[in-house]
């Protein structure tokens, strides 16, 4: 029993170490991303050029999740883990076959979308048809940027290989290169180009090349050498194909959710001007904590989940899932409270300068408030979907995602008229909570014992959140005489400290572990 506990504790410490590396890299990338977005907002605001770029950049990123990052992590990592643990002699042939297939598929999609760009843009942003200049700009930008899909898709595959080897540094810090390229291209384009937004598009391609090159160099350091495979129809490739088909459907459902939101946001007559840009800016803030911790934890736990599945250790799998969920909720609770209470001043401090005016701040902050209500749902879905994928079940998350697509679309149509952009954001938040709740109930039936771990946990978590909310509210209004940036810093610092203290008093293990590390108390 003692040996099992030591192994369990060692496994969880490994997950936290990997999460820390991913979080640091993501923090650096998100920080650079905020600099990028601040510069972008300064020069482009929520005007037509900003909307056109956001739509055009979104298209290759949507397909990236469809056949790149999402597919690589959910379908590839569990199968590669199986070959690495059980059939190491076949690993090289497996990897080479997968690489060739990935390149073929990514190139085919890229060429098709370049040719069909006018149709694709009209589908995702039908409101652009009323502004021919805006539509034409979005089409041109799409054609310039779509080869980014090939670059980032292969980058995602290289990152997934490193995850299976327990290497997280380059996958974590690689995205910084894209943000550096975009910052440089924005400043250069504004200085030297008549239509600067096209310079950003070339910056996207430069960032993609940089990421791919450095990921490839890192893989070579692990001894991974790519050669033309003896056969493209490797059994592992067929196995991934079987897992990938439902995963592709699931990604397509997710993209349909994004399409639904984008279509609704482009209907200026209903939701107001600048809707697409406002949703983009609000998403950038929401994705900061999600990327720094949520995505990082999901990436770190997927290989661990896969190892427990390969070992047929359901007890360890169950304990690791509970551990991951408790950690994600522990972080997302205070983040939700802070973003909801201070959405408008945060948006104003981060973005309001240049052509990003008071109107832009108002609409972006309203979207941010309602998006933030779904943070715990977004984070929980990342963890639970990874658990299903580790079990090589890519169908169940798809079925649940289809249900949530219907929920999101229906709520968009209901809420966008009375609430405008806020209704679109609220619909997404509600759909995410439905998603995490449904996945949790299904997983509870399969593993048993998950539900009992969370009743008392959530009661203590919400109690700590209430303490934090009251403290932030009092601090914000009590410090009205100092600049907003300083008020935000003080509210975040003291509010976070109050949350940690309350969580410690209420007996949350995450708080106790963190306090022990901070003041170096013995365990």
NUGU-176002 format. One record per residue (C-alpha): residue number from 1; residue in one letter; chain; x, y, z. Coordinates in nm, 4 decimals. Example, Ala and Ser with C-alpha at 12.3 -4.5 7.8 and 13.67 -1.06 7.14 Angstrom:
2
nr  rest  kette  xx  yy  zz
1  A  A  1.2300  -0.4500  0.7800
2  S  A  1.3670  -0.1060  0.7140
***
This chain:
523
nr  rest  kette  xx  yy  zz
1  X  A  0.0000  0.0000  0.0000
2  X  A  0.2837  0.2386  0.0896
3  X  A  0.4596  0.1630  -0.2403
4  X  A  0.1374  0.2255  -0.4348
5  X  A  0.0870  0.5562  -0.2539
6  X  A  0.4454  0.6616  -0.3256
7  X  A  0.4031  0.5762  -0.6927
8  X  A  0.0739  0.7655  -0.7012
9  X  A  0.2287  1.0713  -0.5336
10  X  A  0.5260  1.0557  -0.7706
11  X  A  0.2908  1.0422  -1.0698
12  X  A  0.0937  1.3418  -0.9476
13  X  A  0.4113  1.5380  -0.8780
14  X  A  0.5212  1.4582  -1.2328
15  X  A  0.1939  1.5966  -1.3663
16  X  A  0.2392  1.9151  -1.1635
17  X  A  0.5989  1.9551  -1.2852
18  X  A  0.4882  1.9116  -1.6457
19  X  A  0.1988  2.1492  -1.5869
20  X  A  0.4370  2.4052  -1.4392
21  X  A  0.6590  2.3915  -1.7470
22  X  A  0.3585  2.4205  -1.9790
23  X  A  0.2153  2.7001  -1.7664
24  X  A  0.5370  2.9018  -1.7709
25  X  A  0.5672  2.8663  -2.1458
26  X  A  0.2041  2.9502  -2.1978
27  X  A  0.2312  3.2455  -1.9592
28  X  A  0.5194  3.3815  -2.1650
29  X  A  0.3262  3.3245  -2.4862
30  X  A  0.0059  3.4808  -2.3500
31  X  A  0.1978  3.7789  -2.2159
32  X  A  0.3479  3.8342  -2.5600
33  X  A  0.0019  3.7737  -2.7043
34  X  A  -0.1382  4.0523  -2.4889
35  X  A  0.1355  4.2863  -2.6097
36  X  A  0.0446  4.1829  -2.9632
37  X  A  -0.3260  4.2425  -2.9024
38  X  A  -0.2665  4.5773  -2.7327
39  X  A  -0.0666  4.6916  -3.0360
40  X  A  -0.3308  4.5483  -3.2698
41  X  A  -0.6116  4.7179  -3.0776
42  X  A  -0.4224  5.0480  -3.0783
43  X  A  -0.3885  5.0556  -3.4562
44  X  A  -0.7013  4.8684  -3.5689
45  X  A  -0.9579  4.8825  -3.2837
46  X  A  -1.2895  4.7232  -3.3829
47  X  A  -1.2916  4.8693  -3.7356
48  X  A  -1.3446  4.6834  -4.0638
49  X  A  -0.9782  4.5862  -4.1056
50  X  A  -0.9727  4.4298  -3.7591
51  X  A  -1.2877  4.2261  -3.8289
52  X  A  -1.1464  4.1087  -4.1650
53  X  A  -0.8157  3.9986  -4.0114
54  X  A  -0.9829  3.8209  -3.7190
55  X  A  -1.2079  3.6215  -3.9536
56  X  A  -0.9230  3.5386  -4.1928
57  X  A  -0.6873  3.4333  -3.9107
58  X  A  -0.9620  3.2315  -3.7467
59  X  A  -1.0094  3.0063  -4.0505
60  X  A  -0.6707  2.8251  -4.0491
61  X  A  -0.6878  2.8137  -3.6694
62  X  A  -1.0264  2.6443  -3.6848
63  X  A  -0.8882  2.3785  -3.9181
64  X  A  -0.5786  2.3523  -3.6993
65  X  A  -0.7936  2.2212  -3.4152
66  X  A  -0.9886  2.0037  -3.6565
67  X  A  -0.6908  1.8145  -3.8007
68  X  A  -0.3951  1.9487  -3.6041
69  X  A  -0.3632  2.0190  -3.2335
70  X  A  -0.6903  1.8670  -3.1177
71  X  A  -0.6592  1.5574  -3.3318
72  X  A  -0.2901  1.5121  -3.2539
73  X  A  -0.3361  1.5261  -2.8775
74  X  A  -0.6537  1.3210  -2.8497
75  X  A  -0.5936  1.0509  -3.1120
76  X  A  -0.2179  1.0404  -3.1540
77  X  A  -0.0786  1.0552  -2.7985
78  X  A  -0.2674  0.7486  -2.6620
79  X  A  -0.1695  0.5337  -2.9628
80  X  A  0.1925  0.6513  -2.9588
81  X  A  0.2070  0.5787  -2.5845
82  X  A  0.0878  0.2246  -2.6574
83  X  A  0.3609  0.1726  -2.9213
84  X  A  0.6259  0.3339  -2.7033
85  X  A  0.5399  0.1113  -2.4049
86  X  A  0.4524  -0.2171  -2.5811
87  X  A  0.5991  -0.2129  -2.9378
88  X  A  0.9071  0.0142  -2.9368
89  X  A  1.0554  -0.1625  -3.2391
90  X  A  0.7625  -0.0401  -3.4536
91  X  A  0.7648  0.3184  -3.3271
92  X  A  0.9807  0.4719  -3.6054
93  X  A  0.7702  0.3253  -3.8876
94  X  A  0.4537  0.4395  -3.7127
95  X  A  0.5779  0.7980  -3.6706
96  X  A  0.6972  0.8275  -4.0310
97  X  A  0.3666  0.7034  -4.1715
98  X  A  0.1711  0.9484  -3.9568
99  X  A  0.3920  1.2408  -4.0638
100  X  A  0.3365  1.1739  -4.4344
101  X  A  -0.0390  1.1392  -4.3894
102  X  A  -0.0516  1.4624  -4.1881
103  X  A  0.1369  1.6520  -4.4591
104  X  A  -0.0904  1.5214  -4.7360
105  X  A  -0.4129  1.6045  -4.5505
106  X  A  -0.2986  1.9509  -4.4406
107  X  A  -0.1858  2.0455  -4.7926
108  X  A  -0.5113  1.9241  -4.9465
109  X  A  -0.7228  2.1289  -4.7050
110  X  A  -0.5038  2.4363  -4.7575
111  X  A  -0.5293  2.4262  -5.1370
112  X  A  -0.9054  2.3703  -5.1270
113  X  A  -0.9631  2.6636  -4.8915
114  X  A  -0.7413  2.8994  -5.0907
115  X  A  -0.9464  2.8240  -5.4031
116  X  A  -1.2790  2.8449  -5.2180
117  X  A  -1.1873  3.1426  -4.9981
118  X  A  -1.4752  3.3699  -5.1164
119  X  A  -1.7314  3.1010  -5.0351
120  X  A  -1.5696  3.0119  -4.7007
121  X  A  -1.5582  3.3757  -4.5857
122  X  A  -1.9210  3.4321  -4.6867
123  X  A  -2.0217  3.1255  -4.4862
124  X  A  -1.8396  3.2221  -4.1674
125  X  A  -1.9184  3.5959  -4.1843
126  X  A  -2.2310  3.6490  -4.3968
127  X  A  -2.2649  4.0045  -4.2698
128  X  A  -1.9487  4.0972  -4.4649
129  X  A  -2.1441  4.0654  -4.7909
130  X  A  -2.3083  4.3986  -4.7099
131  X  A  -1.9644  4.5647  -4.7115
132  X  A  -1.7826  4.4587  -5.0341
133  X  A  -1.4509  4.6159  -4.9319
134  X  A  -1.4528  4.4265  -4.6042
135  X  A  -1.5412  4.0989  -4.7792
136  X  A  -1.2654  4.1402  -5.0389
137  X  A  -1.0074  4.2193  -4.7719
138  X  A  -1.1056  3.9102  -4.5694
139  X  A  -1.0783  3.6882  -4.8796
140  X  A  -0.7302  3.8191  -4.9667
141  X  A  -0.6097  3.7804  -4.6089
142  X  A  -0.7468  3.4261  -4.5973
143  X  A  -0.5550  3.3282  -4.9103
144  X  A  -0.2309  3.4718  -4.7745
145  X  A  -0.2599  3.3101  -4.4319
146  X  A  -0.4058  2.9669  -4.5031
147  X  A  -0.0654  2.7946  -4.5616
148  X  A  -0.0154  2.8592  -4.1894
149  X  A  -0.2361  2.5524  -4.1411
150  X  A  0.0355  2.3234  -4.2838
151  X  A  0.3014  2.4794  -4.0653
152  X  A  0.1058  2.4774  -3.7405
153  X  A  -0.0480  2.1350  -3.8077
154  X  A  0.2963  1.9743  -3.8385
155  X  A  0.4113  2.1754  -3.5371
156  X  A  0.1230  2.0288  -3.3362
157  X  A  0.2240  1.6760  -3.4410
158  X  A  0.5849  1.7368  -3.3383
159  X  A  0.4628  1.8716  -3.0037
160  X  A  0.2437  1.5653  -2.9464
161  X  A  0.5440  1.3377  -3.0048
162  X  A  0.7358  1.5310  -2.7409
163  X  A  0.4431  1.4995  -2.4966
164  X  A  0.4636  1.1203  -2.5275
165  X  A  0.8354  1.1415  -2.4440
166  X  A  0.7585  1.3576  -2.1401
167  X  A  0.9206  1.6649  -2.3000
168  X  A  0.7179  1.9832  -2.2570
169  X  A  0.9625  2.2759  -2.2821
170  X  A  0.9617  2.3475  -2.6563
171  X  A  0.5870  2.2787  -2.7043
172  X  A  0.5263  2.5218  -2.4177
173  X  A  0.7533  2.8036  -2.5352
174  X  A  0.7246  2.7557  -2.9130
175  X  A  0.4075  2.9693  -2.9513
176  X  A  0.6072  3.2700  -2.8260
177  X  A  0.7697  3.2763  -3.1700
178  X  A  0.4371  3.3444  -3.3433
179  X  A  0.3613  3.6368  -3.1136
180  X  A  0.7095  3.7829  -3.1614
181  X  A  0.6671  3.7570  -3.5388
182  X  A  0.3248  3.9237  -3.5228
183  X  A  0.4455  4.2073  -3.3004
184  X  A  0.7360  4.2767  -3.5358
185  X  A  0.5205  4.2504  -3.8488
186  X  A  0.2513  4.4813  -3.7046
187  X  A  0.5002  4.7556  -3.6209
188  X  A  0.6769  4.7192  -3.9552
189  X  A  0.3515  4.7122  -4.1538
190  X  A  0.2109  5.0213  -3.9830
191  X  A  0.5341  5.2080  -4.0581
192  X  A  0.5828  5.1017  -4.4194
193  X  A  0.2616  4.9631  -4.5760
194  X  A  -0.0386  5.1477  -4.7161
195  X  A  -0.2725  4.8698  -4.5935
196  X  A  -0.0927  4.7445  -4.2805
197  X  A  -0.3261  4.4547  -4.2099
198  X  A  -0.1688  4.2599  -4.4997
199  X  A  0.1673  4.2823  -4.3262
200  X  A  0.0175  4.0988  -4.0280
201  X  A  -0.0836  3.8144  -4.2593
202  X  A  0.2766  3.7653  -4.3728
203  X  A  0.3822  3.7825  -4.0096
204  X  A  0.1550  3.4864  -3.9344
205  X  A  0.3385  3.2760  -4.1953
206  X  A  0.6778  3.3827  -4.0583
207  X  A  0.5711  3.2809  -3.7075
208  X  A  0.4510  2.9435  -3.8356
209  X  A  0.7856  2.8715  -4.0038
210  X  A  0.9755  2.9614  -3.6863
211  X  A  0.7618  2.7328  -3.4684
212  X  A  0.7947  2.4378  -3.7060
213  X  A  1.1712  2.4765  -3.7406
214  X  A  1.2443  2.4827  -3.3684
215  X  A  1.0071  2.1924  -3.2913
216  X  A  1.1821  1.9860  -3.5590
217  X  A  1.5239  2.0702  -3.4135
218  X  A  1.4074  1.9622  -3.0669
219  X  A  1.2759  1.6276  -3.1954
220  X  A  1.6102  1.5584  -3.3592
221  X  A  1.7648  1.6040  -3.0151
222  X  A  1.5425  1.3204  -2.8875
223  X  A  1.6759  1.0925  -3.1622
224  X  A  1.3594  1.1066  -3.3726
225  X  A  1.4584  1.0880  -3.7422
226  X  A  1.1986  1.1146  -4.0183
227  X  A  1.2329  0.9009  -4.3301
228  X  A  0.9932  0.7912  -4.5999
229  X  A  0.8029  0.4970  -4.4475
230  X  A  0.8100  0.1452  -4.5874
231  X  A  0.4309  0.1600  -4.6007
232  X  A  0.1770  0.4370  -4.5526
233  X  A  -0.0755  0.1825  -4.4291
234  X  A  0.0909  0.1052  -4.0979
235  X  A  -0.1473  -0.0632  -3.8473
236  X  A  -0.0954  0.2274  -3.6089
237  X  A  -0.1952  0.4724  -3.8811
238  X  A  -0.5152  0.2767  -3.9382
239  X  A  -0.5782  0.2702  -3.5627
240  X  A  -0.5422  0.6477  -3.5460
241  X  A  -0.7707  0.6762  -3.8484
242  X  A  -1.0439  0.4871  -3.6621
243  X  A  -1.0028  0.7109  -3.3577
244  X  A  -0.9671  1.0220  -3.5685
245  X  A  -1.2961  0.9969  -3.7568
246  X  A  -1.5197  1.0614  -3.4536
247  X  A  -1.2632  1.3112  -3.3234
248  X  A  -1.2870  1.4993  -3.6524
249  X  A  -1.6627  1.5065  -3.6152
250  X  A  -1.6203  1.6377  -3.2610
251  X  A  -1.3815  1.9085  -3.3771
252  X  A  -1.6199  1.9931  -3.6592
253  X  A  -1.8972  2.0340  -3.4029
254  X  A  -1.6759  2.2654  -3.1997
255  X  A  -1.5955  2.4659  -3.5123
256  X  A  -1.9658  2.4843  -3.5919
257  X  A  -2.0135  2.6413  -3.2495
258  X  A  -1.7507  2.8993  -3.3402
259  X  A  -1.9144  2.9499  -3.6800
260  X  A  -2.2529  3.0026  -3.5151
261  X  A  -2.1052  3.2639  -3.2807
262  X  A  -1.9196  3.4348  -3.5663
263  X  A  -2.2248  3.4387  -3.7922
264  X  A  -2.4380  3.5902  -3.5177
265  X  A  -2.1678  3.8436  -3.4261
266  X  A  -2.1402  3.9548  -3.7901
267  X  A  -2.5097  4.0590  -3.7946
268  X  A  -2.4425  4.4227  -3.7127
269  X  A  -2.8077  4.5267  -3.7411
270  X  A  -2.8934  4.2984  -3.4470
271  X  A  -2.5883  4.2934  -3.2181
272  X  A  -2.4194  4.6234  -3.3064
273  X  A  -2.0937  4.7190  -3.4772
274  X  A  -1.7582  4.5510  -3.4059
275  X  A  -1.9083  4.2281  -3.2746
276  X  A  -1.6488  3.9903  -3.4173
277  X  A  -1.3566  4.1979  -3.2896
278  X  A  -1.5180  4.2395  -2.9464
279  X  A  -1.5600  3.8628  -2.9125
280  X  A  -1.1979  3.8162  -3.0226
281  X  A  -1.0607  4.0600  -2.7626
282  X  A  -1.2767  3.9127  -2.4841
283  X  A  -1.1657  3.5647  -2.5835
284  X  A  -0.8040  3.6715  -2.5606
285  X  A  -0.8530  3.7658  -2.1959
286  X  A  -1.0515  3.4516  -2.1126
287  X  A  -0.8004  3.2284  -2.2907
288  X  A  -0.5149  3.3694  -2.0849
289  X  A  -0.5954  3.1722  -1.7665
290  X  A  -0.7224  2.8809  -1.9736
291  X  A  -0.3958  2.8588  -2.1621
292  X  A  -0.1699  2.9237  -1.8660
293  X  A  -0.3279  2.6508  -1.6543
294  X  A  -0.6259  2.4750  -1.8162
295  X  A  -0.4698  2.3754  -2.1482
296  X  A  -0.1350  2.3136  -1.9765
297  X  A  -0.2885  2.0755  -1.7225
298  X  A  -0.4871  1.8928  -1.9925
299  X  A  -0.1708  1.8471  -2.2023
300  X  A  0.0234  1.7187  -1.8995
301  X  A  -0.2472  1.4763  -1.7851
302  X  A  -0.3251  1.3145  -2.1222
303  X  A  -0.0025  1.1052  -2.1302
304  X  A  -0.0591  1.0120  -1.7616
305  X  A  -0.4190  0.9089  -1.8335
306  X  A  -0.2969  0.7041  -2.1313
307  X  A  -0.0363  0.5222  -1.9198
308  X  A  -0.2992  0.4257  -1.6607
309  X  A  -0.5288  0.2989  -1.9358
310  X  A  -0.2494  0.0928  -2.0953
311  X  A  -0.1738  -0.0524  -1.7479
312  X  A  -0.5492  -0.1170  -1.6930
313  X  A  -0.5280  0.0645  -1.3579
314  X  A  -0.8763  0.2118  -1.3133
315  X  A  -0.8178  0.3197  -0.9551
316  X  A  -0.5129  0.5257  -1.0477
317  X  A  -0.6966  0.6694  -1.3487
318  X  A  -0.9891  0.7727  -1.1275
319  X  A  -0.7631  0.9355  -0.8679
320  X  A  -0.5702  1.1236  -1.1364
321  X  A  -0.8920  1.2548  -1.2939
322  X  A  -1.0146  1.3789  -0.9546
323  X  A  -0.6753  1.5381  -0.8899
324  X  A  -0.6807  1.7182  -1.2264
325  X  A  -1.0393  1.8411  -1.1887
326  X  A  -0.9838  1.9712  -0.8374
327  X  A  -0.6772  2.1629  -0.9521
328  X  A  -0.8484  2.3136  -1.2553
329  X  A  -1.1518  2.4223  -1.0516
330  X  A  -0.9295  2.5611  -0.7754
331  X  A  -0.7684  2.7984  -1.0260
332  X  A  -1.0737  2.8793  -1.2389
333  X  A  -1.2947  2.9802  -0.9440
334  X  A  -1.0950  3.2928  -0.8432
335  X  A  -1.0295  3.3726  -1.2093
336  X  A  -1.4019  3.3720  -1.2825
337  X  A  -1.4764  3.5994  -0.9867
338  X  A  -1.2050  3.8493  -1.0783
339  X  A  -1.3023  3.8686  -1.4472
340  X  A  -1.6736  3.8999  -1.3733
341  X  A  -1.6379  4.1718  -1.1120
342  X  A  -1.3770  4.3789  -1.2953
343  X  A  -1.4455  4.3069  -1.6634
344  X  A  -1.4869  4.6687  -1.7705
345  X  A  -1.1873  4.8292  -1.5954
346  X  A  -0.9691  4.5351  -1.6998
347  X  A  -1.0717  4.5766  -2.0642
348  X  A  -1.0186  4.9514  -2.0418
349  X  A  -0.6685  4.9181  -1.8923
350  X  A  -0.5587  4.6470  -2.1343
351  X  A  -0.7045  4.7703  -2.4627
352  X  A  -0.8501  5.1247  -2.4531
353  X  A  -0.6030  5.3371  -2.6451
354  X  A  -0.5701  5.4605  -3.0026
355  X  A  -0.8796  5.3701  -3.2064
356  X  A  -1.0007  5.1251  -2.9401
357  X  A  -1.2460  5.3701  -2.7848
358  X  A  -1.5020  5.3722  -2.5024
359  X  A  -1.7600  5.1945  -2.7200
360  X  A  -1.5105  4.9155  -2.7935
361  X  A  -1.4436  4.8813  -2.4209
362  X  A  -1.8144  4.8618  -2.3349
363  X  A  -1.9020  4.5889  -2.5844
364  X  A  -1.5846  4.3883  -2.5174
365  X  A  -1.6346  4.4033  -2.1387
366  X  A  -1.9957  4.2847  -2.1659
367  X  A  -1.8818  3.9838  -2.3701
368  X  A  -1.5960  3.9164  -2.1260
369  X  A  -1.8322  3.9114  -1.8277
370  X  A  -2.0550  3.6408  -1.9721
371  X  A  -1.7719  3.4380  -2.1267
372  X  A  -1.6108  3.4264  -1.7815
373  X  A  -1.9139  3.2515  -1.6335
374  X  A  -1.8186  2.9436  -1.8355
375  X  A  -1.4522  2.9240  -1.7312
376  X  A  -1.4974  2.6280  -1.4978
377  X  A  -1.6904  2.4513  -1.7710
378  X  A  -1.4237  2.5166  -2.0336
379  X  A  -1.1507  2.3905  -1.8017
380  X  A  -1.3421  2.0839  -1.6881
381  X  A  -1.4214  1.9805  -2.0451
382  X  A  -1.0496  1.9889  -2.1301
383  X  A  -0.9723  1.7403  -1.8521
384  X  A  -1.2708  1.5073  -1.9021
385  X  A  -1.2337  1.4942  -2.2800
386  X  A  -0.8664  1.3996  -2.2304
387  X  A  -0.9759  1.1127  -2.0047
388  X  A  -1.2117  0.9766  -2.2721
389  X  A  -0.9459  1.0159  -2.5410
390  X  A  -0.6913  0.8315  -2.3253
391  X  A  -0.9395  0.5427  -2.3095
392  X  A  -0.9446  0.5619  -2.6921
393  X  A  -1.3089  0.6619  -2.6797
394  X  A  -1.3425  0.9561  -2.9151
395  X  A  -1.7135  0.8991  -2.9789
396  X  A  -1.8633  0.9969  -2.6436
397  X  A  -1.7221  1.3520  -2.6381
398  X  A  -1.8571  1.3934  -2.9926
399  X  A  -2.2092  1.2961  -2.8932
400  X  A  -2.2004  1.5354  -2.5989
401  X  A  -2.0568  1.8110  -2.8199
402  X  A  -2.3471  1.7650  -3.0630
403  X  A  -2.5909  1.8153  -2.7757
404  X  A  -2.4062  2.1316  -2.6726
405  X  A  -2.4036  2.2609  -3.0301
406  X  A  -2.7823  2.2493  -3.0283
407  X  A  -2.7904  2.4185  -2.6876
408  X  A  -2.5510  2.6929  -2.7996
409  X  A  -2.7275  2.7602  -3.1300
410  X  A  -3.0716  2.7695  -2.9689
411  X  A  -2.9568  3.0010  -2.6905
412  X  A  -2.7812  3.2285  -2.9411
413  X  A  -3.1055  3.2744  -3.1310
414  X  A  -3.2986  3.3344  -2.8087
415  X  A  -3.0526  3.5633  -2.6307
416  X  A  -2.8903  3.7696  -2.9072
417  X  A  -3.1993  3.9821  -2.9619
418  X  A  -3.2527  4.1068  -2.6052
419  X  A  -2.8853  4.0896  -2.4954
420  X  A  -2.6989  4.1488  -2.8247
421  X  A  -2.3327  4.0351  -2.8027
422  X  A  -2.3717  3.9474  -2.4349
423  X  A  -2.6335  3.6892  -2.5298
424  X  A  -2.3872  3.5136  -2.7629
425  X  A  -2.1297  3.4970  -2.4826
426  X  A  -2.3823  3.3732  -2.2261
427  X  A  -2.4985  3.1010  -2.4653
428  X  A  -2.1397  2.9752  -2.4964
429  X  A  -2.0932  2.9756  -2.1188
430  X  A  -2.4131  2.7780  -2.0567
431  X  A  -2.3248  2.5268  -2.3295
432  X  A  -1.9822  2.4694  -2.1693
433  X  A  -2.1425  2.3931  -1.8314
434  X  A  -2.3838  2.1500  -1.9960
435  X  A  -2.0851  1.9877  -2.1672
436  X  A  -1.8785  1.9342  -1.8522
437  X  A  -2.1786  1.8134  -1.6517
438  X  A  -2.2793  1.5566  -1.9122
439  X  A  -1.9245  1.4230  -1.9603
440  X  A  -1.8824  1.3942  -1.5840
441  X  A  -2.2029  1.1916  -1.5402
442  X  A  -2.1032  0.9512  -1.8180
443  X  A  -1.7543  0.9052  -1.6760
444  X  A  -1.9015  0.8512  -1.3293
445  X  A  -2.1026  0.5577  -1.4628
446  X  A  -1.7891  0.4030  -1.6132
447  X  A  -1.5427  0.4502  -1.3296
448  X  A  -1.7648  0.5013  -1.0215
449  X  A  -1.6433  0.7038  -0.7273
450  X  A  -1.5889  1.0381  -0.9003
451  X  A  -1.9076  1.1999  -0.7733
452  X  A  -1.8389  1.1418  -0.4067
453  X  A  -1.5117  1.3332  -0.4277
454  X  A  -1.6717  1.6647  -0.5227
455  X  A  -1.9706  1.7382  -0.2973
456  X  A  -1.7824  1.8762  0.0023
457  X  A  -1.5070  2.0083  -0.2248
458  X  A  -1.7412  2.2401  -0.4165
459  X  A  -1.9047  2.3669  -0.0967
460  X  A  -1.5657  2.4753  0.0381
461  X  A  -1.4556  2.6084  -0.3000
462  X  A  -1.7629  2.8310  -0.3379
463  X  A  -1.7264  2.9543  0.0209
464  X  A  -1.3687  3.0631  -0.0516
465  X  A  -1.4915  3.2271  -0.3729
466  X  A  -1.7529  3.4301  -0.1838
467  X  A  -1.4844  3.5595  0.0541
468  X  A  -1.2697  3.6620  -0.2421
469  X  A  -1.5598  3.8317  -0.4226
470  X  A  -1.6529  4.0387  -0.1186
471  X  A  -1.2899  4.1389  -0.0669
472  X  A  -1.2395  4.2440  -0.4311
473  X  A  -1.5656  4.4408  -0.4329
474  X  A  -1.4707  4.6258  -0.1152
475  X  A  -1.1168  4.6963  -0.2326
476  X  A  -1.2270  4.8235  -0.5726
477  X  A  -1.4744  5.0724  -0.4316
478  X  A  -1.2595  5.1632  -0.1332
479  X  A  -0.9575  5.2541  -0.3469
480  X  A  -1.1428  5.4748  -0.5951
481  X  A  -0.8878  5.7539  -0.5525
482  X  A  -0.5957  5.5698  -0.7146
483  X  A  -0.5364  5.4879  -1.0869
484  X  A  -0.7249  5.1903  -1.2322
485  X  A  -0.4100  4.9920  -1.3093
486  X  A  -0.2993  5.0149  -0.9464
487  X  A  -0.6513  4.9293  -0.8245
488  X  A  -0.6581  4.6220  -1.0486
489  X  A  -0.3193  4.5102  -0.9206
490  X  A  -0.4152  4.5566  -0.5551
491  X  A  -0.7539  4.3891  -0.6045
492  X  A  -0.5943  4.0915  -0.7798
493  X  A  -0.3132  4.0567  -0.5247
494  X  A  -0.5160  4.0977  -0.2043
495  X  A  -0.8218  3.9237  -0.3465
496  X  A  -0.6081  3.6257  -0.4430
497  X  A  -0.4440  3.6233  -0.1006
498  X  A  -0.7874  3.6321  0.0629
499  X  A  -0.9046  3.3425  -0.1531
500  X  A  -0.5968  3.1371  -0.0664
501  X  A  -0.6376  3.2096  0.3055
502  X  A  -1.0080  3.1213  0.2997
503  X  A  -0.9415  2.8037  0.1029
504  X  A  -0.6726  2.7083  0.3560
505  X  A  -0.9088  2.7645  0.6476
506  X  A  -1.1858  2.5672  0.4735
507  X  A  -0.9505  2.2726  0.4261
508  X  A  -0.8869  2.2685  0.0507
509  X  A  -0.5779  2.0555  -0.0063
510  X  A  -0.4557  2.2654  -0.3012
511  X  A  -0.4427  2.5724  -0.0760
512  X  A  -0.2654  2.3827  0.2012
513  X  A  -0.0002  2.2499  -0.0386
514  X  A  0.0530  2.5963  -0.1841
515  X  A  0.0800  2.7614  0.1577
516  X  A  0.3302  2.4980  0.2702
517  X  A  0.5471  2.5757  -0.0316
518  X  A  0.5183  2.9497  0.0200
519  X  A  0.6188  2.9431  0.3864
520  X  A  0.8143  2.6143  0.3695
521  X  A  0.6142  2.4293  0.6318
522  X  A  0.6761  2.0535  0.6607
523  X  A  0.4133  1.8280  0.5001
***
